Amino acid sequence: MRAGRSKAYKKLMAVYANSFGFREPYQVLVDPTIIQDAIKYKMDLAVMLERTLQGKCKPMITQCCIRHLYATDNQPLIALAKTFERRRCNHSISEDPLSALECMLSVVIPAEDAPIPNKHRYVVATDDQDMREKFRGYPGVPGIHIVRSVMVLDQISDATAKWRENQEKGKLRSGLKDRPSSKKRKRDEDDDEMRGGDGSGSESDDQSTSGAPEKKDLAAKEASKKKKVYGKQKQPNPLSVMKRKKKPPTKVPAKTPKSEGAGGEQPKTKRKRKRTHANSGSATGDTKDVSRDTAAQTEI
């Protein structure tokens, strides 16, 4: 079997397992027509059923169907049918056997008004076109047939799809009904009590004031949460950026300590001014007089 076909069949059986509770080993009801085709195409019917259903299966045949095979007196068909499990249909043996369609329909669908039509979860394997169309009208009945030596699993019928859709809608409605009703806020209840005039207005005010700080705290927490900003410029990757070279430290000349003045304050340095003294001229005059006296004494 090809990989795509086996995958599709596995999905189909998963649908039946989830919606109708099918499980391994699958119970497969076979009729005389598919047994004849299996002998014709030299197929191992039990092995091919397991490959098609993607799991272990249990082939079964009803009493009426095997009586039809006994009437044909075909020994290979009878020998293959005897290897399958016998399914009691509770039809009288003394009378003529019912047709394969009537017998299998009574086994698969015992009551048409049942909530689950195929409650025993049978898989119907037949090559009779009328039987296939009949069982496709009931939900939850997988069908198998042979087409040119290839065993095929039928697609989901319309009845099965509608039944599944109704079940899902019912689950949704039941879930909405079971949902607890929304409670009123505390402030609304307090307003209703105040309107009623039962004298509990002060208590309601205390409750509202006591609940105010909690609401403020919640609002502050929500505001503190940072919102994600889109389009923000990102910084470069630090691993891909060249590291900066460290500059050698510059030598700072040491400052000479200055003598502190009174009160621990440093004295302010004053600029020295060069002044010309007033007696500088008189001093030059005295020197001239002294030189003159010395000259006069020498003359004498």
BELJO-V803891 format. One record per residue. N is the residue number from 0. RES is the residue in three letters. BURIAL is b if it has 16 or more other C-alpha atoms within 10 Angstrom, else e. D_FIRST is the distance of its C-alpha to the first C-alpha in whole Angstrom. Layout:
BEGIN
<<N/RES/BURIAL/D_FIRST> <N/RES/BURIAL/D_FIRST>>
END
This chain:
BEGIN
<<0/MET/e/0> <1/ARG/e/4> <2/ALA/e/7> <3/GLY/e/9> <4/ARG/e/7> <5/SER/e/7> <6/LYS/e/10> <7/ALA/e/11> <8/TYR/b/11> <9/LYS/e/12> <10/LYS/e/15> <11/LEU/b/16> <12/MET/b/16> <13/ALA/e/18> <14/VAL/b/20> <15/TYR/b/21> <16/ALA/e/22> <17/ASN/e/24> <18/SER/e/26> <19/PHE/b/26> <20/GLY/e/26> <21/PHE/b/22> <22/ARG/b/22> <23/GLU/e/20> <24/PRO/e/20> <25/TYR/b/19> <26/GLN/b/21> <27/VAL/b/20> <28/LEU/b/22> <29/VAL/b/21> <30/ASP/b/23> <31/PRO/b/24> <32/THR/b/23> <33/ILE/b/19> <34/ILE/b/20> <35/GLN/b/22> <36/ASP/b/18> <37/ALA/b/17> <38/ILE/e/20> <39/LYS/e/20> <40/TYR/e/16> <41/LYS/e/16> <42/MET/e/14> <43/ASP/e/14> <44/LEU/b/15> <45/ALA/b/15> <46/VAL/e/12> <47/MET/b/10> <48/LEU/b/12> <49/GLU/b/12> <50/ARG/b/8> <51/THR/b/8> <52/LEU/b/12> <53/GLN/b/11> <54/GLY/e/14> <55/LYS/b/16> <56/CYS/b/17> <57/LYS/b/20> <58/PRO/b/20> <59/MET/b/24> <60/ILE/b/26> <61/THR/b/29> <62/GLN/b/32> <63/CYS/b/33> <64/CYS/b/29> <65/ILE/b/30> <66/ARG/b/33> <67/HIS/b/32> <68/LEU/b/30> <69/TYR/e/33> <70/ALA/e/35> <71/THR/e/33> <72/ASP/e/34> <73/ASN/e/30> <74/GLN/e/30> <75/PRO/e/26> <76/LEU/b/25> <77/ILE/b/28> <78/ALA/e/27> <79/LEU/b/23> <80/ALA/b/25> <81/LYS/e/27> <82/THR/e/25> <83/PHE/b/24> <84/GLU/e/26> <85/ARG/e/29> <86/ARG/b/30> <87/ARG/e/33> <88/CYS/e/34> <89/ASN/e/38> <90/HIS/e/38> <91/SER/e/41> <92/ILE/e/41> <93/SER/e/44> <94/GLU/e/43> <95/ASP/e/41> <96/PRO/b/37> <97/LEU/b/36> <98/SER/e/33> <99/ALA/b/29> <100/LEU/b/30> <101/GLU/e/33> <102/CYS/b/32> <103/MET/b/29> <104/LEU/b/30> <105/SER/e/33> <106/VAL/b/31> <107/VAL/b/28> <108/ILE/b/31> <109/PRO/e/35> <110/ALA/e/37> <111/GLU/e/36> <112/ASP/e/38> <113/ALA/e/37> <114/PRO/e/36> <115/ILE/b/32> <116/PRO/b/31> <117/ASN/b/28> <118/LYS/b/30> <119/HIS/e/28> <120/ARG/b/25> <121/TYR/b/23> <122/VAL/b/20> <123/VAL/b/20> <124/ALA/b/18> <125/THR/b/20> <126/ASP/b/20> <127/ASP/e/23> <128/GLN/e/24> <129/ASP/e/27> <130/MET/b/26> <131/ARG/b/23> <132/GLU/e/25> <133/LYS/e/28> <134/PHE/b/26> <135/ARG/b/25> <136/GLY/e/28> <137/TYR/b/28> <138/PRO/b/27> <139/GLY/b/25> <140/VAL/b/23> <141/PRO/b/19> <142/GLY/b/18> <143/ILE/b/15> <144/HIS/b/15> <145/ILE/b/14> <146/VAL/e/14> <147/ARG/e/14> <148/SER/e/12> <149/VAL/e/9> <150/MET/b/9> <151/VAL/b/10> <152/LEU/b/12> <153/ASP/e/15> <154/GLN/e/17> <155/ILE/b/20> <156/SER/b/23> <157/ASP/e/26> <158/ALA/b/28> <159/THR/b/26> <160/ALA/e/26> <161/LYS/e/30> <162/TRP/e/30> <163/ARG/b/29> <164/GLU/e/31> <165/ASN/e/34> <166/GLN/e/33> <167/GLU/e/33> <168/LYS/e/36> <169/GLY/e/38> <170/LYS/e/37> <171/LEU/e/39> <172/ARG/e/42> <173/SER/e/42> <174/GLY/e/42> <175/LEU/e/45> <176/LYS/e/47> <177/ASP/e/47> <178/ARG/e/48> <179/PRO/e/51> <180/SER/e/54> <181/SER/e/55> <182/LYS/e/58> <183/LYS/e/61> <184/ARG/e/63> <185/LYS/e/66> <186/ARG/e/68> <187/ASP/e/67> <188/GLU/e/68> <189/ASP/b/71> <190/ASP/e/72> <191/ASP/e/72> <192/GLU/e/74> <193/MET/b/77> <194/ARG/e/76> <195/GLY/e/77> <196/GLY/e/80> <197/ASP/e/80> <198/GLY/e/82> <199/SER/e/79> <200/GLY/b/79> <201/SER/e/80> <202/GLU/e/77> <203/SER/b/75> <204/ASP/e/76> <205/ASP/e/76> <206/GLN/e/72> <207/SER/e/72> <208/THR/e/74> <209/SER/e/72> <210/GLY/e/69> <211/ALA/e/70> <212/PRO/e/70> <213/GLU/e/66> <214/LYS/e/65> <215/LYS/e/67> <216/ASP/e/65> <217/LEU/e/62> <218/ALA/e/63> <219/ALA/e/64> <220/LYS/e/61> <221/GLU/e/59> <222/ALA/e/61> <223/SER/e/61> <224/LYS/e/57> <225/LYS/e/57> <226/LYS/e/55> <227/LYS/e/52> <228/VAL/e/54> <229/TYR/e/52> <230/GLY/e/53> <231/LYS/e/55> <232/GLN/e/56> <233/LYS/e/55> <234/GLN/e/57> <235/PRO/e/56> <236/ASN/e/54> <237/PRO/e/57> <238/LEU/e/55> <239/SER/e/55> <240/VAL/e/59> <241/MET/e/62> <242/LYS/e/64> <243/ARG/e/67> <244/LYS/e/70> <245/LYS/e/73> <246/LYS/e/76> <247/PRO/e/79> <248/PRO/e/81> <249/THR/e/85> <250/LYS/e/88> <251/VAL/e/90> <252/PRO/e/94> <253/ALA/e/95> <254/LYS/e/98> <255/THR/e/101> <256/PRO/e/102> <257/LYS/e/105> <258/SER/e/108> <259/GLU/e/107> <260/GLY/e/110> <261/ALA/e/111> <262/GLY/e/109> <263/GLY/e/106> <264/GLU/e/106> <265/GLN/e/106> <266/PRO/e/109> <267/LYS/e/109> <268/THR/e/110> <269/LYS/e/112> <270/ARG/e/113> <271/LYS/e/116> <272/ARG/e/119> <273/LYS/e/122> <274/ARG/e/125> <275/THR/e/128> <276/HIS/e/131> <277/ALA/e/134> <278/ASN/e/137> <279/SER/e/135> <280/GLY/e/138> <281/SER/e/141> <282/ALA/e/140> <283/THR/e/140> <284/GLY/e/143> <285/ASP/e/145> <286/THR/e/144> <287/LYS/e/146> <288/ASP/e/149> <289/VAL/e/149> <290/SER/e/149> <291/ARG/e/152> <292/ASP/e/154> <293/THR/e/153> <294/ALA/e/154> <295/ALA/e/158> <296/GLN/e/158> <297/THR/e/158> <298/GLU/e/161> <299/ILE/e/163>>
END
